[in-house]
């Protein structure tokens, strides 16, 4: 029985994701699909448009059989640890046979040899990466340059390949498989019609998630409809009408500024990704803002040295009060501590029964079932997200303790 794993954010799920899903099943000859999905906050340090439950429902309506949550400890991290956490979850299920990811390359031919050479994480690569990041390069660009320097003769080809963001993330998936000594077989689907960061559609039916969100922000859900499966549009309509979305960084401005204004510099410095004196830069920037918006704060903080994504992740760690010691490389290398189920299909229910025999981590269906520091961070993150919804509701603030996984039967999701 072939089970293909996919790693997703679905912010929101669009036609390009549907293409990837279909190709992943085809390439793996898969009988079922397990998706590892980021929760309410995403890899680039942003809140999701709608919460993890709505996005898990989108995944189930697409055809995913089991949706697992990627703990926020890994979901809001540079590519290396995002990939490691997600791959570790798939490996820990004990049932996943394949991993399929999107890439610009569309083939593993060039990526696999690079992964083999870089998986050992030579000290030279670490040092080169730190130097490149210090210049203000984005993580994909810095990693590409560092890998090129480390690989020597393969430098030009490696840099050209890894400067493309999906190739870079795919490489980290392959490296994670090697570090975990996983037997999961990798496969890749070529990204088509839309680039990762395209801000406007270039195709009649497929657009990047960035372009879709811009269409929604500028013209409402109708403007994005050509690029969305009908169920995504339906779920977004329902969530927005109920006041559970859209959530943006500005929705989080008040609690973020509360943290920034009250914390002493040394308190900020104790939080994850507040590095290189950024706590002092934040404190000096606050009085200079013409208005207390996250957009202006990011604009004032940004320099060549500190990229927009780095700063967004840092602010998110401040908002969520993530202590540095919980998210050190040594701590993250231990891997996730549980398999949190957000939803499943009828076939997925049978797969979960099998996972109970094969999984190397506890399978949990409610937050109250386990006492774990990573899960405590997830619970806090969900509460912070719910507090930022357009209509704040007590039931949403405390949902983590009551919500059972979503189940889908005959195309009708229910909890």
Secondary structure, 3 states (H helix, E strand, C coil): CCEEEEEECCCCCCHHHHHHHHHHHHHHCCCEEEEEEECCECCCCCECCCCHHHHHHHHHHHCCCEEEEECHHHHCCCHHHHHHHHHHHHHHHCCCCEEEEEECCCCCHHHHHHHHHHCCCCHHHHHHHHHHHHCCCCHHHHHHHHHHHHHHHHHHHHHHHHCCHHHHHHHHHHHHHHHCCCCCEEEEEECCCCCCCCCCCCCCCCCCHHHHHHHHHHHCHHHHHHHCCHHHHHHHHHHHHCCCCCCCHHHHHHHHHHHHHHCCHHHHHCECCCCCCHHHHHHHHHCCCCCCCHHHHHHHHCCCCCCHHHHHHHHHHHHCCCEHHHHCHHHHCCCCCEEEEEEEEHHHHHHHHHHHHHCCCEEECCHHHCCCHHHHHHHHHHHHHHHCCCCCCHHHHCHHHCCCCEEEECCEEEC
